[in-house]
Amino acid sequence: MIRFLARVGYIEGLSFLLLLGVAMPLKYQFGIDQAVSIVGMAHGVLFLGYVVLLAVVTLATRLPIWALPAGIVGAVLPFGPFVFDRLLLAKAETMAADRSGT
């Protein structure tokens, strides 16, 4: 579940960067409003899905309590999901090592 959350986080982070780096310049420099409408809607859906999935994974896998607010803050910052997902995957590896007893 944590790896799936990390993948969704990468996609959500890419959509945010696409919104900021491509759609917003197209709107304000070239007057193409449709790019922000399309990419903004996709990013909004991905953001909400990421937050819901983060809450489910946090409860199901017994992640630390800091994971939920850190994930939400990370999703709002540019490049934040990538940093948070790295921490999340490191935590998943330690949890897997603890379960295997090594």
C-alpha angles and dihedrals in degrees: 000000000000092000090051089051090051091052091050088048091054091050092047090049091050091050090052092050090047089052094049099036104038114012098044094049089047089054100045101034101035104021095240102146096172093073092063091045093053100037092038092055092047091048092048092053091046091048093052091045090049093051093048092046090047091054092048094047092045091055097039098048097033096239116180116280091248091065096077100052092036090054093049093048090046091052091055095051124074108256088005096118091054092053093044092048091053089054090045094052091048089053090049091053092051091047090051091048091050091051093049091049099236 
